């Protein structure tokens, strides 16, 4: 038996390859909210590094950060570290810098907690990005 959730997830994965930027962006937003984030991490990574439209990058990064968890932040940090196109790297950095949740004391504390957790990540690039951001938050 195939459940509606599985069908929606499958459709979003398929839409990640759409030639239309808005369809890819919608797929990124949908997949970012998935309970099975580890299962769709490769697709999300590809959307974060979309070579054709930075709107896909921005919307996917924003949706991942809106999760307010280490899993979403981890994917954004990984993509930031791997962004070869300057405009893509700038969009990811803007999503990180402009997250309104981090402007509150609770949000800033949550960000710091997740970043500290990610400084111990198995992926060196994620660790480095987490340390870099922590360094800007806690100079000295």
N, C-alpha and C positions, 0 to 999 in steps of 0.2 A: 504494500500500500504506500503510495506517495502522498505525503502531506503537503498542504498548501504552502507551508513555510519552506519546504524543500524546493518546491516549484519556483517560488519567488526568489530564493537564493540562486537557483540555477539560471533563472532569467537574468538576474543582476550580473552574474558571472559572464553570461553571454553578451550582455549589453556593454560590458567593459571593453569589448573589441569593436564597438560601433564606430562608424566613420563620423558620426555626429557628436561634437563635443558635449552638448547638453545631455545626451543619453549616457555618455561615459561619466559625466559628473554626477548624474542621478544614480548611476550604478555605484560610484564611489561612496556617495552619501548612504545608500542602502547597505552596502557591504560593511561600512564602518560601524554600523549599529548592530551587526550580527553577533549573536551569542557564540558563534563558531569562528571567532576572529582568527584563530591560529590556522584554520582550514582555508581561509581566504586571504591570508597574509601576502602570498605571492601576487595575487590579483591586485590587492590594495597597493602594494609596493609599485607595481607597474603603473597604476593610475596616479600615484603620487609623483611619478617621474614621467608623466605624459609628455611626449616630445612635441605634440602638436598644439596644445592649448593650456596655458597656465591656469585657466579657470577650473579645469579638471583637477589640477594640483591643489589649488586653493580650497575648493569645495571638499575634496577628499580629506585634506589635512584638517580643515576646520571640523568636519564631522568626526574624525578620529579624536581630536582634542576635546570635543564636546562630550565624549564618553567619560572624561574625568578619571581615567584610570591609567595605570602604568602600561597596559597592553597597547592602547591607542597611542600614547606618547612614544613608546618604543618604536612603533612603525614609522612615526613622523621623524624621529631622530635618525633612524636607519636611512630613510630616504634623503634626509638633509645631508647626511654624510656621503651618500652616493650620487647626489645630484651633479651631473657633469655640465648641464646647461645652466649658465648663470641666472637666467630669468626664472628657471625652475627653483634653483636654490634660494633665490630672493623671495619667491612666493611662499615656500615652506618656512623660511625664516620669518616672514611677515605674519604667517599664521601663528607661529610660536610667540612672536613679540606682541601681537595684538589680541591675544585671547583675553576677553573681558573678565573671565572667571578669576584670572590671576591677579586682578586688581583689588580683589577683596582679601582680607587677612586669611580667611578660611581657604580660599583658592590658592593663595601664595604658599600657605603651609602644605597643602596637598601637592602642589607642584614640587616643592622642595623635597618632600617625602618621596615622591615618585622618582625624581632625579637622583636622589641618594641611592635608592634601590637600583636604578639603572646603571650606576657607576660600578656595579658588581655584575653586570650582564655578561653573558658568555660571548657576545659579539663585541670585539674591540672597538669597532666604529661607533656603536651605540654608547659604550662606556665613555669614549672620548667626547662625543657630543654632549652627553649628560654632564661630564666634568666641565666642559667649556661653558655651558649655560650656568651651572652652579657657580663657576668663577665670576661670571658677570653679576650674579645675584648677591654673592658674598665676596666682595673684593678683599684682597689682602691675604 
